[in-house]
Amino acid sequence: MVPLAVSSMFFHEYTTPEIFRFVSRAGLDGIEYWIETPHFWLRDLPVREVTAAKEQHPEIRTLTVHAPILDLNPCSINPEVAEVSVGYAVRSIALAEQLGARVLTLHPGRRTAKRPPGEADFTRFARYISVLRDAATRDSLKVSMENMEPIVNSLLCTPERMRELLDDEPWLYFTLDVAHALSKGDEEPLRYIELCGDRLANVHISRKEGKTLHMPLDRSPVIAGVMKALLEIGYQGPLTLEIDDLNFGRPLSAEEKIAILTRDRAFMQECME
């Protein structure tokens, strides 16, 4: 059965036990735990608190992890920024293993300047991948690279480029961010699924509205089409709701957030029937 999950950052202002409790109340059975979840990130990364919360909620069967990305760029032109960023990516592999995660999602980095990436940027990306390759040693954890928005300084934002990377790195998996793909067009997520679906380990699922990304699904027919395509390839990994609570124009209460997740969870279940 496909796990239905949500990013912990949707409840970023709450403690880890509260996040697990809210996700359970929404009827979801998975969490993508961001290492930068404030209750974890700002308190010296207390792994045992997360594993204890998971033990207290056996109904949440699936845990994946998202590596830190804020203020970080493994392809930065600043060598010290790049070094720290790559170091956190490697540390995230160890943390994901300690947390018992199935998948670790990473970002590829970007050119620092808002200009098309050049040879030096791809050289830095190759070094990043090389370090990850050496660190990704356990078969139980899928290290998975996410597609980015098709903006000018992006290093990895087309299905063809993702396919090329996956072919070059047989140990690496793919996290499809549906909203990032939708920013190119409604058919773009389907192209990613067609070209890269054999290595798909996680799906960040959310809707685009105008130029605003990471909106609730709201019974979108475009999202229904994406889910149909995933079913057709036999995808069994997590469907992870990645919703930005800043898109609502005002702070949401925990109850409002639970209600949003409950509605989207019901829609996803209907799409899989």
N, C-alpha and C positions, 0 to 999 in steps of 0.2 A: 504494500500500500504506500502511495506517495505521501511522504511527510509534509504537513502544512505548517509552516513556520513563520516567524517574524523576526526582524532585527531588534536586538535589545535596545538600540538607540531610539526606537520609537518611544520607549519609556526611560529616556536618558536621565531624567531628573529623580528617578526612584532608586531604591536599594536593590541589590541582587535578589534577595528573597521576595520583595514586592514584584519585581519583574516576572519572576517565575510564577507567582500566584496570579498575576493579571493575565499572563499568556494562557495559563490553564483555564481561567474563567472564560476566555474567548473561545475555548474549544480547540485550540491549536495544539499540535503534538510535537512542535519543534521550536528551537530558538537558534538564531545566528547571534552568537555572543561576540560583540565587538570588544576588542581589548581596550579600546578607548571609552567604554562605558564608564562614566565618571566615578561611580561607586567602587569600581575595580581599578581604574587607571590612576586615580588620585590617592589610592590607599596602598601603594606598594604591591599591586597585583596579587591579592589574596586568593590563590587558586582554590584552596580548600573551601572557601565560602561558596564558590560557584558549584563545586562538585557536591557539597552538602545540600545546596538548594535543589540540584538535579536529583539527588537521592530521595529528597522529600517529595518529589513530584515524578513518580514513575510513569505517569501518563504523558510526560514530555520525554518521548523516547529518543528524539534526535537532537543532537547538539552539533552545530558547526561553529566555526570561529572566523572572524574577519580581522585581518592584520591592521595595525594602526596606519593611518594615512594623513592625519591632520598635521600640518607643518612639515610633512616629510615628502621627499622626492628622491627615489633611488637613482634617478638619472639627472640629478641636479648638476649644473655647471660648477657649483660650489663643492669641492671635493669633500669637505667636512660634513656638509648636509647629506651628500650621497652616502658617505660612510655610515653615518648614524642611521639613515633610512634603511640601508641594506642590513645593518646590524639588527634593527628591530624586526625586519622580515624574517631573519634567521631565528631570532628569539621567539617569534610567533610560532614557528614550527614546533619548538620545544613546548611552549605553553599549550598549543592545541593538543599535543600528545598528552600532556599532564591532565588536561580537561576531559580527555576521552572523546575528542571530536572526530567526526568522520571526514570533514572537509575543512581546509583552511583556504580562504579566499584572499588573494593579494591583488593590489593595483600595479600596473606596469610602470608608473612614473610618466614623466612628460618632459618636453623641452622647457627649460626655465623661461626663456623669452617666448612671447606669443608670436612665434614664427614657425614655419614648417620645420620639422626635425631634419637634421643633417647627419652626415657620417659620424661626427663626434658623439651625437646623442645616441645613435644606434650602437656605437661602441660601448658607451656606458650601460646601455640596456643589456648588451651581451654579457658584460661583466656581472651585472645583477643576476641574470639567469644562471650564469656559471656558478656563482656562490650558492644560489638556491638549489641547483642540481646536486652540489656536494652535500648540502644539509638535508635534503629530502630523502631519508634513508628507510623510512618505515612504510611497509605496504599497507598498513591499516589506515594511514592518513593520506588523503588525496590533496595534494597541493595544486591549487586551481587559480588560474589567471583570469581576471575580469576584463571584459571589453569596455572601453571608455566612450564618452561622447565624441562625435566627429567634429572636434574643434581643431583649430589650426595647429596647435602645438602637441596634439595627441600622438602617441607612438603606436597605439594599438586600438584602432577604431573601425576596422572593416572585417567582414567575415573572411576575406581572402588572406589578410595579414594574420588573423588568428589561426587559420588553417596551416599557414606556412610555419608558424611558431610550433604548433602541436606536432607537425610532421618532423620538425627538427629536434623536438624534445619529447620523446615517447613516454617519459615519466610524468609529464605535466598534464593537468586537466584544465577544464574550461568552466568558468562561471559566466552565464549569460545574464547580463543586466538588460532587461527588456526595455526599460525607459530610456537608457542610453541608446539602444538600437532604434527605438521609435523616434528619437530626435532626428534621425536620417529619413525615416518614412515608415509607413505602416507595414510594409512588406519586409523591412530589414530584419526583424527578429526571426522571421521564417527563413531568411537566407542564412542566418547564423545556425539555425537548427539543421538545415539541410546540409551545410558544409561541415559543421563541427559537432553535430549531435552525438557522434560516436564517443566523444571524450567529455561529454557534458556531465558535470558533477554537482552543480548547484544552479538554481535559477533565482535571481532577484526579480520579483514580479511586482510591477506597479504601472500606473497609467501616466500618459503625457496629456497635458491640457494646454494648448497653445505652446508657449515656450517653457512652461512649468513642468518639471519632471517629478517623479516619485509621488504621484497622487494615488489615493485609494482606487481600487478596481472599479467600483460603482457599476457593476454588470456591463462593462464595456464589451461590445461585440468584437473589437480588435483583440482584446485580451482573451476572449473566448476562442478566437481563431488561433492565437498562440498556444493556448492550452490543448486545443485539438491537435495541433502539429506535434506537440510534445507527446501526447498519447500515441500518436501514429508511429513514432519512432521507439516506443516502449520505454520512455524515460521513467525511472523509478527514484530519482534523487529528490531532494527537498525543493519545494516551492516556497520561497522565502519572501514574504511581504516586506518590501523596503519602502516605507512611507515617511516622508519628511513632515514632521508636525509643524514646521514653520510655514507650510503652505496654507494654513487655515486662517491666517490673519489675526489670530488671538490664541492665547494659551488654552489647551484642551485639558479637561480633567481626566483622571484615570478612567472614570466611568465612560466618558465620551470616547476615549481611545479604545477601550474594550468593545464598545458598541460598533465602532468602525471595523475592527478586526473580526468581530462576530459576523457582520454582514459580508465581508469579503471572503471569510472562510466558507460560509454557506454557498456563495457563488462558485468558488473553486470546486467544492464538492459536487455541485450540480454539473459543472463542466466535465467532470471526470466520470460521470455516470454513463 
